[in-house]
Amino acid sequence: QVQLVESGGGLVQSGGSLRLSCAASGLTFNTHTVGWYRQAPGKQRELVADIRGSGTTNYADSVKGRFTISRDDANNMVHLQLSSLKPEDTAVYYCNTYQISWSGRIDYWGQGTQVTVSS
């Protein structure tokens, strides 16, 4: 079974930093695309950043230059470094990966970790 667990969220002031972590069991991250998403109350879930098995990264325009996604192959984890945080970054952050099965794409999600940025 595939399971994802996020950690590292918390309450920080504007301009502060956090490092979010996603630990996986049941698959190897370095052969899959892994993404970080976030969802604020009343808003759609949005892609923040992702990293392909090759190591290629992608970022939403709103976080470019402030967030960094990385993969730790030795520990089969993916991290999201959040810097220069703003109140609008407040959301629940989720880790995601997917596989292709007989019936199509299967997405896996962690439980989410809350990030709150105060002004």
N, C-alpha and C positions, 0 to 999 in steps of 0.2 A: 504494500500500500504506500502511496505517496502522501507525505505529510510535510507541511511547511509551518514554521513557527517564527514569528517576528518578535523582536525585543529592541529595547533602547529608547523608546519614546519617553516623553516627560514634559515638564513645564519649564520653559526658558524665557528670558527676556529678549526683546528685539536686539538683533545683532549677535546673538549667541549661537552656539553650535550644538549639534547632537550627532551621534552615529547610530544608525539603525542597522540591525542585523537580521538576516533571514537564514535559518538553518533548515536543511532538507534531509529527509530520509526517504528511501525508495527510488531515488534517481540521482544521477550525477549532474551537477550544475554545469560543468564545463562542456557538456554535449547538448545543452538546451539553452533556449532564450529565457532569460529571467527578467521580469519587470517589477518596478515599484510603482504602485498606483496610490492615489489618495482620494478621499471623499470627505468633503465638508458638509455640515448639516444643510439639507435642502438643495444640494447641488449634485450633479452627475459625478460619477467616479471618473477620474482622469489619469492618463498615463503621465508619470513624472520622469522616469528614466528606464532604460532597459539595456541589457548587455547580451550579446549573442555568444554562442559557443566559441566563435573565433576571437572574441574579445572586443569586437566593435561595439561602441556605445552610442546611445541616442538620448537626447534630453528635450523636455518641453522648453519652449522659449522662455517661459516665466522663471525657470530655475537655472538656465545656462550661466556658467561662471560662479554659481553659488553652491550647487550640489555636485557630488561626484559618486558614481556607481562603480563598484569594484568587486572582483571575485577572488576568494581565497580558496584555491584548489586543494591545498593541503587539508583543509577542514571542511570542504564542501559547503561553503557559506558565501553569501552575497551581502555586501554592505552598501549602505547609502549614507555618505557623509553630507550632512546639512550644515551649511555655514551662512553667515550673514542673514540669519532668519528674520522674517517679517511676520507681522500678525496674520497676513493673508495666507501664510503657509500652514496655519492651524487646520488640522484635519486628522482623520484616521488614515494611517498609511498601511497598505497591504502589499505583500509579496505575492507574485504570480509566476507560474510556469505552465507549460502545456505539453501534451503529447498527442500524436496522431494514432488513433486506434481504428479498429474495423468499422466503427460507427461514425468516425470523424474526429474532430478536435475535442480533446478533454482538457479543461482548465482546472488547475489546482490553486487554491487560495489559502493563505494563512488566516489567522483569527484577527489580525490587525493590531496596530499599536498606536496609541494616541499621542499626537504632537500638539502642544499648545504653546503659542508664542504670545506673550503679553507685551503691551506697549508701554 
